[in-house]
């Protein structure tokens, strides 16, 4: 296997974070995460994870996660924890989840509405 820049000898991550980067056109009937600032938020979360030295984490943009009405859609695997994020989010709670699995219940996406 080629040398991995992160020093891994097998592919994979302990946690994988997808943040919706889908963009709908102006005037669309549904909101879109990119238009709400998801890519800027993704950049901040990645930087905070890097500052914490989290190496077994992959944080990346996804296509539409289809729950844009709830806020910026984010899902963390392998747990399958769905978050509804806001652009002004203090990213510390997401980083805590990535570090030790602590779920911020205030940010959980509510599928019951």
N, C-alpha and C positions, 0 to 999 in steps of 0.2 A: 504494500500500500504506500502511496506517496506520503511524504512528510506533511503532517497537519500543522498549520501555523499555531494552533492552540494546544499542541502537544498530545492530542488524543491518538490512541492506536486503533480505535474503532469509531465508526460514525455514530452520531446520535448526541442527544442532550438530555440532561436531567429534567429540564422543563423547556417547553416551547411556547412562546407567546405570539399570538397573531393579533394584530391591530388592523381593523378595517381601513383600507385606503381608497375605497370606492368613491367615485365622483359621479353624481348625477348632474344633468344640465340645469342651468338656471331656470326656475319656474316649474321644476318637476313636482309631481304630487307628493313625493316622499322626500325626506331629507337625506343627505349623504354625509358620511363620516369625514371624508376629505374636506368638504366645505365647512365642517365644524372645527377643523384644526387637528385632525388625527395624525397627520404626518409630522407636524411640529411636536406633538405630544410624544409620538414614537421616538423621535430624536432625543427628547429629554429623558425618557425612560431608559433608553439604551445607554446614554451617558451616565445616568445614575447607577445602573447595573455595573457598568465598567468601573466606575469609581469605587464600588463596593468589592471589586475583584471577582465578580461572578463570572466564571468561565464556562460552566456547564449549562449555560442558558442561551437559547436562540430567541431573539426578539426581532420580528419582521412584519412587514406590511402584508396584508392579505387582500384578496378580492373581497367582494361583498359578503358579509356574514349575515345579512338579511334581517337585522334587528336595529336598523338605524333610528327608528322612532324613539328608542330608549336612551339615546346618547351615542357616544363613540363606542362601537362594539369592540370588545376585546375578549379573547378566550385564552386560558392558560392550560396547557396539557403537561403531564398526563392526567391531571385531576379533572379536566373538563370544566373548570370554573369560569363562568361567564360574568364579565364586568361591563357596566355602563359607565364610561369615563366622560369627563368634562375637560375642556381645554385648559382651564385654570387649575387642574388637579395638582395637589402636592403629591409627587410621585413616590414618596417614601413608603406609603402603604403597599403599593404594587411591588416595590423592591423587597419589602418584608416578606411578601408572599413568595417571591422568587428565592429569597435566602432560606426561609424556614417553613414555608407552607402556610403561614398565617393568612387567613382569608379576611379581607375587610368587608364585613357584611353590609356596610353602608353603601358600598359600590356594586354590590351584586345586582345583576340584571333580574328584573322581576318579570317572569313569563306569565303571571296570573292575570295581568291587566288586559 
